[in-house]
């Protein structure tokens, strides 16, 4: 029933955006569930991800917010990202308030390996080669299979660093099994984007016959299974702390100081996010000066935690994350 309700909401979102003349593309879960999985209910989803052109982001969000309403949980956040590197606009309700809708202006935020010039061209070209998935008698726009594969790698291995769980592997597995795609073309695009190593590492997690059947070359590098499993099944409560600990470990003194300053002098909505996580979500936050002092104390405690003996994750897990980053960059 949940899968059917999400499909119905996706159709309503599509109808609204299409009627307004806003080009859009459905990403990840809702598309893969219908296109690749044996049964849509097998693919769990917590939101609908929709890509629009950057110039349409504000209009698309206003349209959906009018239809479904703002989500109270995110009321403290600005509706639109303040810069061009944010992952998405602040989520809004779907038209019947069944699920959150995240509107993206870009497929991924920039990361170190990504060739930004090639990525800009890639994002321009995806609109000319869109596919479609049939849901409820309607054709919902989606990425071409080759672009879908690359997006999964950018999202799961680079943006999330495997912390979004085993769904990363199952998405790739079912996509490659169910949908004909040109493996050689995927590898060519990955090379231009700077993510060839990440693609190879991702495919190494699948049975070798699956990528081979789509024309991918034999894996020249592999992701250790124990490393991948540890990162996928990590305690989600401490994902931010783990990544911060790894960031600090691989930076020089000046870069560490810059990172710490960015963490301490955070925007108001980031401080409010932390307040909601650590306090009763319904409790009113203090005025800004006192909120910042409270936030400073929590940041200090966080820094002590990630660098001290009482860390909520093992040193082995941090080393796994550092190893993943080195493998992605072909550093051994």
C-alpha positions in Angstrom: 0.0 0.0 0.0 2.9 2.4 0.8 4.4 1.8 -2.7 1.0 2.6 -4.3 0.6 5.7 -2.3 4.0 7.0 -3.2 3.4 6.3 -6.9 0.1 8.2 -6.7 1.9 11.2 -5.2 4.6 11.0 -7.8 1.9 11.3 -10.5 0.4 14.3 -8.7 3.8 16.0 -8.5 4.4 15.2 -12.2 1.0 16.6 -13.2 1.6 19.9 -11.3 5.0 20.5 -12.7 4.1 19.5 -16.2 1.0 21.8 -16.2 3.3 24.7 -15.1 5.7 24.0 -17.9 8.5 23.1 -15.6 10.9 20.4 -17.0 11.7 17.8 -14.3 13.2 14.4 -13.8 12.4 11.9 -11.1 15.5 10.4 -9.4 16.5 7.3 -7.5 13.8 5.4 -5.5 10.5 6.0 -7.2 12.0 5.4 -10.6 14.1 2.3 -9.7 11.2 0.8 -7.8 9.0 0.8 -10.9 11.7 0.2 -13.5 14.2 -2.2 -12.0 12.9 -4.0 -8.8 10.8 -7.2 -9.2 8.2 -5.6 -6.9 8.0 -1.8 -6.2 7.4 -2.5 -2.5 10.9 -3.9 -2.2 12.4 -0.5 -2.6 11.9 1.5 0.6 11.6 5.3 0.2 11.4 8.2 2.6 10.9 11.0 0.1 10.5 11.8 -3.6 13.6 13.2 -5.3 13.0 15.5 -8.3 15.5 17.3 -10.4 14.6 20.6 -12.1 16.7 23.2 -13.9 18.4 25.7 -11.5 16.4 28.6 -12.9 13.1 26.7 -12.2 13.9 25.7 -8.6 12.2 28.6 -6.8 9.0 28.4 -9.0 8.8 24.6 -8.7 9.2 24.7 -4.9 6.6 27.5 -4.5 4.2 25.5 -6.6 4.6 22.3 -4.6 4.5 24.2 -1.3 1.2 25.7 -2.3 -0.2 22.3 -3.2 1.0 20.3 -0.3 2.2 22.8 2.3 5.4 23.4 4.2 6.7 20.7 6.6 6.7 22.0 10.2 9.9 20.0 10.9 11.8 22.3 8.5 10.0 25.6 9.3 13.3 27.1 10.6 15.1 26.6 7.4 15.1 29.0 4.4 13.1 27.6 1.5 15.9 27.8 -1.0 19.6 27.0 -0.6 21.8 30.0 0.0 24.5 28.8 -2.4 25.0 26.6 -5.5 26.5 23.7 -3.6 23.5 22.8 -1.4 22.0 19.3 -2.1 18.4 20.4 -2.5 15.8 23.0 -1.5 14.1 22.6 1.9 11.6 19.7 1.5 7.9 20.3 1.2 4.9 18.0 1.5 3.7 16.1 -1.5 0.1 17.2 -2.7 -1.7 14.8 -0.3 0.9 15.1 2.4 2.0 11.5 2.1 5.7 12.0 1.7 8.4 14.7 1.6 9.5 16.1 -1.8 13.1 17.1 -2.3 13.7 19.4 -5.3 17.2 19.3 -6.6 18.8 21.9 -8.9 21.9 19.6 -9.4 22.4 15.8 -9.4 25.1 16.1 -6.7 26.9 18.7 -4.7 30.5 19.1 -5.9 33.1 16.8 -4.4 36.9 16.6 -4.8 37.2 14.1 -7.6 34.5 15.6 -9.8 35.6 17.5 -12.9 33.3 20.5 -12.6 33.6 21.5 -16.3 32.7 18.0 -17.4 29.9 17.8 -14.9 28.3 21.0 -16.1 28.3 19.6 -19.6 26.9 16.3 -18.3 24.0 18.0 -16.5 23.3 20.0 -19.7 23.2 16.8 -21.8 21.1 14.6 -19.6 17.9 16.6 -20.6 18.4 15.6 -24.2 18.5 11.9 -23.5 15.8 11.4 -20.8 13.9 8.2 -20.5 10.5 7.5 -19.0 9.0 5.0 -16.6 5.3 4.0 -16.8 3.4 4.5 -13.6 -0.4 4.4 -13.4 -0.7 4.9 -17.1 1.5 8.0 -17.2 5.1 8.3 -18.3 7.2 9.9 -15.6 10.5 11.4 -16.9 13.7 9.8 -15.6 17.4 9.7 -16.4 18.6 7.5 -19.2 19.9 4.2 -17.8 23.6 5.1 -18.3 23.1 8.4 -16.5 21.1 6.7 -13.8 24.0 4.4 -13.1 26.4 7.3 -12.8 24.1 9.2 -10.5 23.8 6.2 -8.2 27.6 6.1 -7.9 28.0 9.9 -7.4 25.2 9.8 -4.7 26.1 6.6 -2.9 29.9 6.4 -3.1 30.9 10.0 -3.2 28.2 12.1 -1.5 27.1 9.6 1.1 30.3 7.5 1.3 28.2 4.3 1.7 26.4 5.6 4.8 23.0 5.3 3.2 23.1 1.5 3.6 22.9 -1.5 1.4 20.2 0.1 -0.8 23.2 1.4 -2.8 24.2 -2.1 -3.8 20.6 -3.3 -4.5 19.8 -0.3 -6.6 22.9 -0.9 -8.8 22.2 -4.7 -8.9 18.6 -4.4 -10.0 19.3 -1.6 -12.4 22.0 -3.6 -14.3 19.9 -6.8 -14.2 16.7 -5.2 -15.4 17.6 -2.4 -17.8 19.8 -2.6 -21.0 22.5 -0.1 -20.8 25.8 0.5 -22.5 28.6 -0.3 -20.0 31.3 1.1 -22.3 29.5 4.4 -22.5 29.0 4.5 -18.8 32.8 4.0 -18.3 33.6 6.7 -20.9 31.3 9.2 -19.1 32.8 8.3 -15.7 36.3 8.9 -17.0 35.4 12.4 -18.2 33.6 13.2 -14.9 36.6 12.0 -12.8 34.8 9.1 -11.1 36.1 6.1 -13.0 37.7 4.7 -9.9 34.4 5.2 -8.0 32.5 3.4 -10.7 34.9 0.5 -10.7 34.8 0.2 -6.9 30.9 0.3 -6.9 30.7 -2.4 -9.6 33.1 -4.6 -7.6 30.4 -5.0 -5.0 28.2 -6.8 -7.5 28.4 -10.4 -8.8 31.0 -10.2 -11.6 28.7 -11.6 -14.2 26.2 -8.7 -13.8 28.5 -5.9 -14.9 30.1 -8.2 -17.5 26.7 -8.8 -19.1 26.3 -5.0 -19.7 29.7 -4.6 -21.3 31.7 -3.3 -18.4 35.4 -4.2 -18.3 36.6 -6.6 -15.6 37.1 -4.8 -12.3 40.7 -3.4 -12.1 40.1 -2.6 -8.4 37.8 -3.9 -5.7 36.3 -2.5 -2.6 37.0 -4.8 0.4 33.7 -6.4 1.5 34.4 -6.0 5.2 35.0 -2.3 4.6 31.9 -1.8 2.6 29.7 -3.7 5.1 31.1 -1.7 8.0 30.3 1.6 6.3 26.9 0.6 5.1 25.8 -0.7 8.5 27.3 2.0 10.6 25.2 3.6 13.4 23.3 6.3 11.6 23.2 8.5 14.6 27.0 9.2 14.3 27.4 9.6 10.6 28.3 13.3 10.9 30.8 12.7 13.6 32.5 9.9 11.7 32.9 12.0 8.6 34.2 15.0 10.7 36.7 12.7 12.3 38.0 11.5 8.9 38.0 15.1 7.6 40.2 16.2 10.5 42.5 13.2 10.2 43.4 13.8 6.5 43.9 17.6 6.7 46.9 19.6 7.5 46.9 22.0 10.5 45.6 25.1 8.5 42.9 23.1 6.8 41.8 21.6 10.1 41.5 25.1 11.6 39.5 26.3 8.6 37.1 23.4 9.0 36.7 23.9 12.7 35.9 27.6 12.1 33.3 26.7 9.5 31.7 24.3 12.0 31.7 26.8 14.8 30.4 29.9 12.9 27.5 28.1 11.3 24.3 29.7 9.9 21.3 30.0 12.2 19.3 27.2 10.6 22.3 24.8 11.2 22.3 25.7 14.9 18.5 25.2 15.0 19.0 21.8 13.4 21.3 20.8 16.2 18.9 22.2 18.8 16.1 20.1 17.5 18.2 17.0 17.5 19.6 17.4 21.0 16.5 19.0 22.7 12.8 18.5 22.6 11.8 19.4 19.1 8.9 21.5 20.4 11.0 23.5 22.9 11.6 27.1 21.9 15.2 27.9 21.1 16.9 30.8 23.0 17.7 34.2 21.4 20.5 34.1 18.9 23.5 35.1 21.2 22.5 32.4 23.7 21.8 29.9 20.9 25.3 30.4 19.6 26.8 29.9 23.0 24.9 26.7 23.4 25.9 25.6 19.9 29.5 26.4 20.7 29.4 24.1 23.7 27.9 21.3 21.7 30.5 21.7 18.9 33.3 21.6 21.5 31.8 18.5 23.0 31.5 17.0 19.5 35.2 17.8 18.7 36.3 16.2 22.0 34.2 13.1 21.2 35.5 12.5 17.7 39.1 13.0 18.7 39.0 11.3 22.1 38.9 7.8 23.6 35.1 8.0 24.1 34.4 8.2 20.4 31.0 6.6 19.5 32.6 4.7 16.6 35.7 2.6 16.4 39.1 3.7 15.1 38.7 0.8 12.6 35.5 2.4 11.2 37.3 5.7 10.7 40.1 3.9 9.0 37.6 2.2 6.7 36.3 5.6 5.6 39.8 6.9 5.1 40.7 3.8 3.0 37.5 4.3 0.9 38.6 7.9 0.2 42.1 6.8 -0.7 40.8 4.0 -3.1 38.5 6.5 -4.8 41.5 8.7 -5.4 43.7 5.7 -6.4 45.9 6.3 -3.3 47.0 3.0 -1.7 
